[in-house]
Amino acid sequence: MKKYVFLFISLLFLTLNAAIADILPSNVYVVTEKDINHSEINKNQILEFLALDNYGVDDGIIINKGDIVKVKIKDYVKPKRGKRNGYYKIEYIGDNGTLSGTMKVSTPKDLKDIAKSAGISITGHILKVPGFSQAIAVSKGLISPNQDESRLESAGKNLYESTPLTYIEKGSDFCVEKDGIIVLKLKPENNDNE
């Protein structure tokens, strides 16, 4: 009986995965060959980037590693509170068609830091100790201070960054330096109007 339940759940996940792939946008990572600042980009301007890998975005639209990727700027969404950075609404212009989507600066994530903070949070919930992650952050700042900061400054900064108060901060505007990585989230479209 367990085999059948496992088989049913596996088939369900495979079916959902195929259905969700048609809804969710495809991430295309590109690199810029010059500095880009949000104040220098105009509506309907066409920007060119270099594709970092091979991507199958939609039926018939394939982006190969090293291809020039052209996007047309549609609108700029300003940064908001909650550390939500500014981004662009774009239209991908390819040989085989166009796609709509968004363009954001790709911020690399350190998996070690994510795992550490998740482990500390889970430990605090298991031990039911309020402020456990904040206490760890303060002690980390006191034991090994950040570069160019005193122990108290480092402890205070770590404490602030470990609280939900950091989400009061406003996100940053769209700015990327030369050779910076940008993520294009392109949505497959139904081309019924052809």
Short mmCIF file of the C-alpha atoms (twelve columns), coordinates in Angstrom:
data_MODEL
# 
_entry.id   MODEL 
# 
loop_
_atom_site.group_PDB 
_atom_site.id 
_atom_site.type_symbol 
_atom_site.label_atom_id 
_atom_site.label_alt_id 
_atom_site.label_comp_id 
_atom_site.label_asym_id 
_atom_site.label_seq_id 
_atom_site.Cartn_x 
_atom_site.Cartn_y 
_atom_site.Cartn_z 
_atom_site.pdbx_PDB_model_num 
ATOM 1   C CA . MET A 1   0.000  0.000  0.000   1 
ATOM 2   C CA . LYS A 2   2.868  2.372  0.828   1 
ATOM 3   C CA . LYS A 3   4.295  1.838  -2.662  1 
ATOM 4   C CA . TYR A 4   1.036  2.945  -4.282  1 
ATOM 5   C CA . VAL A 5   0.770  6.027  -2.096  1 
ATOM 6   C CA . PHE A 6   4.367  6.949  -2.928  1 
ATOM 7   C CA . LEU A 7   3.735  6.351  -6.637  1 
ATOM 8   C CA . PHE A 8   0.569  8.485  -6.557  1 
ATOM 9   C CA . ILE A 9   2.334  11.357 -4.779  1 
ATOM 10  C CA . SER A 10  5.265  11.178 -7.226  1 
ATOM 11  C CA . LEU A 11  2.932  11.332 -10.222 1 
ATOM 12  C CA . LEU A 12  1.052  14.224 -8.633  1 
ATOM 13  C CA . PHE A 13  4.292  16.201 -8.158  1 
ATOM 14  C CA . LEU A 14  5.402  15.499 -11.730 1 
ATOM 15  C CA . THR A 15  2.055  16.687 -13.069 1 
ATOM 16  C CA . LEU A 16  2.087  19.822 -10.920 1 
ATOM 17  C CA . ASN A 17  5.691  20.530 -11.891 1 
ATOM 18  C CA . ALA A 18  4.792  20.487 -15.593 1 
ATOM 19  C CA . ALA A 19  1.760  22.725 -14.995 1 
ATOM 20  C CA . ILE A 20  3.683  25.199 -12.835 1 
ATOM 21  C CA . ALA A 21  6.511  25.433 -15.403 1 
ATOM 22  C CA . ASP A 22  4.044  26.998 -17.855 1 
ATOM 23  C CA . ILE A 23  2.974  29.627 -15.304 1 
ATOM 24  C CA . LEU A 24  6.210  30.605 -13.569 1 
ATOM 25  C CA . PRO A 25  8.732  32.866 -15.309 1 
ATOM 26  C CA . SER A 26  12.040 31.506 -16.575 1 
ATOM 27  C CA . ASN A 27  15.169 33.034 -15.078 1 
ATOM 28  C CA . VAL A 28  17.747 34.069 -17.668 1 
ATOM 29  C CA . TYR A 29  21.053 35.276 -16.242 1 
ATOM 30  C CA . VAL A 30  22.924 37.824 -18.332 1 
ATOM 31  C CA . VAL A 31  26.026 39.945 -17.852 1 
ATOM 32  C CA . THR A 32  26.301 43.632 -18.648 1 
ATOM 33  C CA . GLU A 33  29.245 44.988 -20.595 1 
ATOM 34  C CA . LYS A 34  28.972 48.518 -19.135 1 
ATOM 35  C CA . ASP A 35  27.825 50.298 -15.989 1 
ATOM 36  C CA . ILE A 36  24.053 50.735 -15.845 1 
ATOM 37  C CA . ASN A 37  22.377 53.322 -13.629 1 
ATOM 38  C CA . HIS A 38  18.603 53.730 -13.364 1 
ATOM 39  C CA . SER A 39  18.873 57.490 -13.984 1 
ATOM 40  C CA . GLU A 40  20.451 56.886 -17.411 1 
ATOM 41  C CA . ILE A 41  17.831 54.438 -18.727 1 
ATOM 42  C CA . ASN A 42  14.832 55.746 -20.656 1 
ATOM 43  C CA . LYS A 43  11.480 54.182 -21.490 1 
ATOM 44  C CA . ASN A 44  11.507 52.216 -24.801 1 
ATOM 45  C CA . GLN A 45  15.329 52.115 -24.742 1 
ATOM 46  C CA . ILE A 46  16.836 48.841 -25.970 1 
ATOM 47  C CA . LEU A 47  19.627 47.316 -23.871 1 
ATOM 48  C CA . GLU A 48  21.924 44.456 -24.877 1 
ATOM 49  C CA . PHE A 49  23.427 41.828 -22.582 1 
ATOM 50  C CA . LEU A 50  25.455 38.631 -22.923 1 
ATOM 51  C CA . ALA A 51  23.796 35.318 -21.940 1 
ATOM 52  C CA . LEU A 52  25.678 33.359 -19.263 1 
ATOM 53  C CA . ASP A 53  24.246 29.918 -20.099 1 
ATOM 54  C CA . ASN A 54  21.803 28.033 -22.344 1 
ATOM 55  C CA . TYR A 55  18.127 28.703 -21.576 1 
ATOM 56  C CA . GLY A 56  14.934 27.217 -22.997 1 
ATOM 57  C CA . VAL A 57  12.513 30.001 -22.166 1 
ATOM 58  C CA . ASP A 58  9.463  29.066 -24.249 1 
ATOM 59  C CA . ASP A 59  8.501  26.795 -27.124 1 
ATOM 60  C CA . GLY A 60  10.699 28.004 -29.955 1 
ATOM 61  C CA . ILE A 61  12.600 30.594 -27.893 1 
ATOM 62  C CA . ILE A 62  16.021 29.324 -26.925 1 
ATOM 63  C CA . ILE A 63  18.869 31.499 -25.671 1 
ATOM 64  C CA . ASN A 64  22.347 30.007 -26.047 1 
ATOM 65  C CA . LYS A 65  25.419 30.783 -23.975 1 
ATOM 66  C CA . GLY A 66  27.185 33.849 -25.365 1 
ATOM 67  C CA . ASP A 67  24.144 35.107 -27.308 1 
ATOM 68  C CA . ILE A 68  23.354 38.823 -27.328 1 
ATOM 69  C CA . VAL A 69  20.089 39.278 -25.419 1 
ATOM 70  C CA . LYS A 70  18.090 42.398 -26.309 1 
ATOM 71  C CA . VAL A 71  15.440 43.844 -24.011 1 
ATOM 72  C CA . LYS A 72  13.188 46.857 -24.430 1 
ATOM 73  C CA . ILE A 73  12.502 48.915 -21.294 1 
ATOM 74  C CA . LYS A 74  8.787  49.307 -20.582 1 
ATOM 75  C CA . ASP A 75  8.579  50.793 -17.080 1 
ATOM 76  C CA . TYR A 76  10.603 51.298 -13.900 1 
ATOM 77  C CA . VAL A 77  9.239  50.171 -10.528 1 
ATOM 78  C CA . LYS A 78  10.796 52.297 -7.784  1 
ATOM 79  C CA . PRO A 79  12.260 50.699 -4.643  1 
ATOM 80  C CA . LYS A 80  9.920  50.270 -1.682  1 
ATOM 81  C CA . ARG A 81  10.182 49.719 2.029   1 
ATOM 82  C CA . GLY A 82  10.901 46.195 3.129   1 
ATOM 83  C CA . LYS A 83  14.199 46.096 1.213   1 
ATOM 84  C CA . ARG A 84  12.375 45.681 -2.101  1 
ATOM 85  C CA . ASN A 85  14.804 46.931 -4.725  1 
ATOM 86  C CA . GLY A 86  13.856 48.812 -7.874  1 
ATOM 87  C CA . TYR A 87  13.417 46.814 -11.084 1 
ATOM 88  C CA . TYR A 88  12.334 47.201 -14.688 1 
ATOM 89  C CA . LYS A 89  9.390  45.795 -16.592 1 
ATOM 90  C CA . ILE A 90  10.809 44.686 -19.920 1 
ATOM 91  C CA . GLU A 91  10.059 43.037 -23.228 1 
ATOM 92  C CA . TYR A 92  12.527 40.464 -24.515 1 
ATOM 93  C CA . ILE A 93  13.185 40.897 -28.244 1 
ATOM 94  C CA . GLY A 94  14.363 37.676 -29.895 1 
ATOM 95  C CA . ASP A 95  14.605 36.264 -33.402 1 
ATOM 96  C CA . ASN A 96  11.767 33.825 -32.673 1 
ATOM 97  C CA . GLY A 97  9.421  36.188 -30.825 1 
ATOM 98  C CA . THR A 98  8.998  38.502 -27.864 1 
ATOM 99  C CA . LEU A 99  8.293  37.859 -24.192 1 
ATOM 100 C CA . SER A 100 7.383  40.165 -21.323 1 
ATOM 101 C CA . GLY A 101 9.034  40.032 -17.945 1 
ATOM 102 C CA . THR A 102 11.139 41.866 -15.393 1 
ATOM 103 C CA . MET A 103 14.821 42.788 -15.083 1 
ATOM 104 C CA . LYS A 104 16.478 42.803 -11.648 1 
ATOM 105 C CA . VAL A 105 20.003 42.994 -10.303 1 
ATOM 106 C CA . SER A 106 21.099 39.502 -9.318  1 
ATOM 107 C CA . THR A 107 22.327 39.573 -5.734  1 
ATOM 108 C CA . PRO A 108 24.503 36.579 -4.883  1 
ATOM 109 C CA . LYS A 109 23.427 34.727 -1.766  1 
ATOM 110 C CA . ASP A 110 25.895 33.156 0.621   1 
ATOM 111 C CA . LEU A 111 24.478 29.714 1.371   1 
ATOM 112 C CA . LYS A 112 26.560 29.383 4.552   1 
ATOM 113 C CA . ASP A 113 25.028 32.547 6.036   1 
ATOM 114 C CA . ILE A 114 21.505 31.439 5.061   1 
ATOM 115 C CA . ALA A 115 22.061 28.021 6.654   1 
ATOM 116 C CA . LYS A 116 23.512 29.583 9.829   1 
ATOM 117 C CA . SER A 117 20.644 32.026 10.304  1 
ATOM 118 C CA . ALA A 118 18.070 29.305 9.623   1 
ATOM 119 C CA . GLY A 119 19.772 27.002 12.135  1 
ATOM 120 C CA . ILE A 120 19.868 29.736 14.785  1 
ATOM 121 C CA . SER A 121 16.194 30.596 14.227  1 
ATOM 122 C CA . ILE A 122 15.125 26.953 14.424  1 
ATOM 123 C CA . THR A 123 17.193 26.424 17.573  1 
ATOM 124 C CA . GLY A 124 15.524 29.459 19.180  1 
ATOM 125 C CA . HIS A 125 12.071 28.061 18.336  1 
ATOM 126 C CA . ILE A 126 12.928 24.580 19.614  1 
ATOM 127 C CA . LEU A 127 14.416 25.880 22.877  1 
ATOM 128 C CA . LYS A 128 11.596 28.454 23.146  1 
ATOM 129 C CA . VAL A 129 14.072 31.186 24.069  1 
ATOM 130 C CA . PRO A 130 12.844 34.633 23.001  1 
ATOM 131 C CA . GLY A 131 15.552 36.761 21.393  1 
ATOM 132 C CA . PHE A 132 17.901 33.801 20.885  1 
ATOM 133 C CA . SER A 133 19.044 34.907 17.416  1 
ATOM 134 C CA . GLN A 134 19.590 38.482 18.649  1 
ATOM 135 C CA . ALA A 135 21.737 37.225 21.551  1 
ATOM 136 C CA . ILE A 136 23.836 35.169 19.126  1 
ATOM 137 C CA . ALA A 137 24.215 38.215 16.827  1 
ATOM 138 C CA . VAL A 138 25.395 40.441 19.706  1 
ATOM 139 C CA . SER A 139 27.871 37.847 20.968  1 
ATOM 140 C CA . LYS A 140 29.210 37.335 17.441  1 
ATOM 141 C CA . GLY A 141 29.772 41.095 17.119  1 
ATOM 142 C CA . LEU A 142 31.547 41.226 20.489  1 
ATOM 143 C CA . ILE A 143 33.757 38.183 19.873  1 
ATOM 144 C CA . SER A 144 34.748 38.883 16.271  1 
ATOM 145 C CA . PRO A 145 33.991 42.485 15.288  1 
ATOM 146 C CA . ASN A 146 33.361 43.508 11.683  1 
ATOM 147 C CA . GLN A 147 36.218 45.096 9.793   1 
ATOM 148 C CA . ASP A 148 36.835 48.778 10.665  1 
ATOM 149 C CA . GLU A 149 34.337 48.691 13.568  1 
ATOM 150 C CA . SER A 150 34.745 48.516 17.321  1 
ATOM 151 C CA . ARG A 151 33.289 45.596 19.252  1 
ATOM 152 C CA . LEU A 152 30.299 47.658 20.441  1 
ATOM 153 C CA . GLU A 153 29.598 49.052 16.962  1 
ATOM 154 C CA . SER A 154 29.786 45.582 15.485  1 
ATOM 155 C CA . ALA A 155 27.521 44.122 18.184  1 
ATOM 156 C CA . GLY A 156 24.962 46.906 17.688  1 
ATOM 157 C CA . LYS A 157 24.978 46.518 13.898  1 
ATOM 158 C CA . ASN A 158 24.608 42.732 14.142  1 
ATOM 159 C CA . LEU A 159 21.745 43.158 16.621  1 
ATOM 160 C CA . TYR A 160 19.922 45.570 14.304  1 
ATOM 161 C CA . GLU A 161 20.391 43.297 11.270  1 
ATOM 162 C CA . SER A 162 19.012 40.278 13.152  1 
ATOM 163 C CA . THR A 163 15.720 42.012 13.979  1 
ATOM 164 C CA . PRO A 164 12.689 42.617 11.757  1 
ATOM 165 C CA . LEU A 165 13.432 46.364 12.037  1 
ATOM 166 C CA . THR A 166 15.766 46.045 9.047   1 
ATOM 167 C CA . TYR A 167 12.728 45.580 6.828   1 
ATOM 168 C CA . ILE A 168 11.749 49.187 7.527   1 
ATOM 169 C CA . GLU A 169 14.634 50.210 5.277   1 
ATOM 170 C CA . LYS A 170 13.912 51.150 1.697   1 
ATOM 171 C CA . GLY A 171 15.355 49.039 -1.103  1 
ATOM 172 C CA . SER A 172 18.019 50.344 -3.471  1 
ATOM 173 C CA . ASP A 173 17.644 51.672 -6.997  1 
ATOM 174 C CA . PHE A 174 18.592 49.610 -10.042 1 
ATOM 175 C CA . CYS A 175 22.346 50.055 -10.478 1 
ATOM 176 C CA . VAL A 176 24.834 47.486 -11.730 1 
ATOM 177 C CA . GLU A 177 28.525 47.797 -12.545 1 
ATOM 178 C CA . LYS A 178 30.286 46.485 -15.648 1 
ATOM 179 C CA . ASP A 179 30.414 42.656 -15.712 1 
ATOM 180 C CA . GLY A 180 27.582 42.589 -13.177 1 
ATOM 181 C CA . ILE A 181 24.970 39.843 -13.356 1 
ATOM 182 C CA . ILE A 182 21.342 40.670 -14.097 1 
ATOM 183 C CA . VAL A 183 18.417 38.254 -13.930 1 
ATOM 184 C CA . LEU A 184 15.668 38.484 -16.541 1 
ATOM 185 C CA . LYS A 185 12.430 36.811 -15.467 1 
ATOM 186 C CA . LEU A 186 10.667 36.059 -18.740 1 
ATOM 187 C CA . LYS A 187 7.075  34.817 -18.805 1 
ATOM 188 C CA . PRO A 188 5.914  32.435 -21.518 1 
ATOM 189 C CA . GLU A 189 2.944  33.865 -23.406 1 
ATOM 190 C CA . ASN A 190 0.136  32.233 -25.366 1 
ATOM 191 C CA . ASN A 191 0.433  33.487 -28.916 1 
ATOM 192 C CA . ASP A 192 -3.232 33.062 -29.893 1 
ATOM 193 C CA . ASN A 193 -3.444 36.440 -31.641 1 
ATOM 194 C CA . GLU A 194 -1.195 35.470 -34.552 1 
# 
